[in-house]
């Protein structure tokens, strides 16, 4: 994982991993029959296991929220995981442990299996999408960029829209948004609460 942490997913090759471990490339093939098998193992290991619950089980909303923040933290700690398209991502035991944790939490809603998986897609999709900016910042930090430098780089294209007659609504929103003092965590929290609000409305409607 050290190679991917330093240089990204594209740097993971049989030769690079063998060199890192002090093996010959042929010796590595005794354990992994292909580069794909090696990457699958590394990616699953990078996920780690979700942190065990401390204390009694909370409400479904509390448990899903706890899972979402934990998943976000994991993704930010390994920003190169975001380079994998979901369909290509390996589904090993650690990945399944994360899936088990959120399905267990959503099952507390009392919804049926199909509905639980529908809600899973909504929650996990938001966590991935809602973490994109923080992941981008983590990648910039890994390259030695400060928060101020990163924010300046991100702002350049947005600032270009200000005053441009082609983007009147975006321009007005950018100017208005400059007055807000919020963090990436604030943004994630706001969006997550709206996703959970939607699930709660559905759960309540099904129960009535």
GIJOJO-V911734 format. One record per residue. N is the residue number from 1. PHI is phi in whole degrees, -180 to 180 (* if undefined). PSI is psi as a letter, one per 30 degrees, with the letter a starting at -180 (none if undefined). D_FIRST is the distance of its C-alpha to the first C-alpha in Angstrom with 2 decimals. Layout:
# GIJOJO-V911734
n,phi,psi,d_first
N,PHI,PSI,D_FIRST
N,PHI,PSI,D_FIRST
This chain:
# GIJOJO-V911734
n,phi,psi,d_first
1,*,f,0.00
2,-59,e,3.77
3,-64,e,5.41
4,-66,e,5.27
5,-62,e,6.06
6,-82,e,8.61
7,-122,g,9.97
8,93,l,9.45
9,-62,e,9.18
10,-63,f,12.01
11,-84,f,10.45
12,-79,j,8.61
13,-128,l,11.52
14,-59,e,12.65
15,-65,e,14.06
16,-66,e,11.17
17,-67,e,8.98
18,-61,e,12.36
19,-64,e,13.16
20,-63,e,10.18
21,-90,f,11.21
22,79,g,14.82
23,-102,l,15.73
24,-85,l,17.91
25,-61,e,16.87
26,-65,e,19.65
27,-65,e,18.50
28,-66,e,15.16
29,-66,f,17.49
30,-68,f,19.04
31,-101,e,16.16
32,-131,j,15.17
33,-70,f,18.25
34,-156,l,16.76
35,-63,e,13.97
36,-61,e,14.45
37,-65,e,14.08
38,-65,e,10.75
39,-64,e,9.46
40,-57,e,11.42
41,-66,e,9.87
42,-67,e,6.18
43,-64,e,7.97
44,-66,e,10.25
45,-63,e,8.15
46,-65,e,6.83
47,-64,e,10.61
48,62,a,11.53
49,-105,k,15.29
50,-62,k,17.89
51,-64,k,19.72
52,-65,k,22.86
53,-65,k,26.09
54,-110,k,28.20
55,93,a,31.89
56,-70,l,33.88
57,-67,k,32.92
58,-89,a,33.82
59,-72,l,35.26
60,-58,e,33.37
61,-67,e,33.00
62,-63,e,31.63
63,-70,e,29.10
64,-67,e,27.94
65,-64,e,27.74
66,-61,e,25.66
67,-63,e,23.22
68,-62,e,23.14
69,-67,e,22.34
70,-66,e,19.56
71,-65,e,18.02
72,-61,e,18.49
73,-60,e,16.82
74,-64,e,13.69
75,-64,e,13.72
76,-69,e,14.41
77,-71,f,11.63
78,-128,i,9.13
79,-60,f,11.70
80,-69,f,10.09
81,-62,f,10.74
82,-69,f,14.32
83,-75,f,14.25
84,-87,k,14.56
85,-67,k,18.24
86,-56,e,19.05
87,-67,f,20.88
88,-97,f,18.01
89,-69,k,15.44
90,-69,k,14.98
91,-115,i,17.02
92,-86,a,15.68
93,-63,e,16.85
94,-70,e,14.77
95,-58,e,15.84
96,-66,e,19.29
97,-66,e,19.33
98,-65,e,18.98
99,-65,e,21.69
100,-58,e,23.84
101,-64,e,23.79
102,-78,e,25.09
103,-65,e,27.50
104,-60,e,28.86
105,-67,e,29.50
106,-69,f,31.14
107,-64,f,33.22
108,-67,f,34.99
109,-71,f,36.71
110,85,g,38.79
111,-72,l,38.02
112,-78,l,37.95
113,-59,e,34.87
114,-62,e,35.18
115,-68,e,35.57
116,-60,e,32.61
117,-70,e,30.34
118,-63,e,32.02
119,-68,e,31.27
120,-59,e,27.65
121,-61,e,27.32
122,-66,e,29.02
123,-69,e,26.91
124,-66,e,23.46
125,-62,e,24.62
126,-67,e,25.71
127,-59,e,22.56
128,-67,e,20.51
129,-68,e,23.27
130,-72,f,24.21
131,-99,f,20.77
132,-55,e,20.65
133,-67,e,22.29
134,-66,e,20.19
135,-66,e,16.98
136,-60,e,18.78
137,-65,e,19.58
138,-62,e,16.05
139,-64,e,15.14
140,-64,e,18.34
141,-61,e,17.63
142,-63,f,14.40
143,-90,g,16.90
144,89,g,19.29
145,-86,k,21.69
146,-78,l,23.80
147,-62,e,24.79
148,-65,e,28.24
149,-65,e,27.11
150,-64,e,24.93
151,-63,e,27.82
152,-64,e,30.21
153,-65,e,28.32
154,-66,e,28.09
155,-76,f,31.76
156,-56,e,33.15
157,-67,e,33.44
158,-66,e,34.72
159,-63,e,37.32
160,-62,f,38.59
161,-77,f,39.71
162,-65,k,41.93
163,84,f,45.52
164,-79,k,44.78
165,-63,f,47.41
166,-75,f,45.10
167,-129,h,42.90
168,-64,e,45.43
169,-70,e,43.73
170,-60,e,40.26
171,-59,e,41.94
172,-64,e,43.80
173,-67,e,40.76
174,-64,e,38.77
175,-62,e,41.71
176,-66,e,42.15
177,-69,f,38.47
178,-63,f,38.50
179,-83,f,40.54
180,-88,k,37.92
181,-114,i,35.71
182,-128,l,32.78
183,-106,l,29.07
184,-62,e,26.14
185,-67,e,26.24
186,-61,e,29.95
187,-60,e,29.38
188,-65,e,26.88
189,-60,e,29.25
190,-60,e,32.22
191,-64,e,30.79
192,-62,e,29.44
193,-63,e,32.89
194,-69,e,34.58
195,-63,e,32.48
196,-68,e,33.33
197,-60,e,36.94
198,-63,e,37.17
199,-63,e,35.93
200,-63,e,38.35
201,-60,e,41.23
202,-66,e,40.55
203,-61,e,40.32
204,-64,e,43.56
205,-66,e,45.28
206,-69,f,44.46
207,-82,f,45.81
208,-87,none,49.06
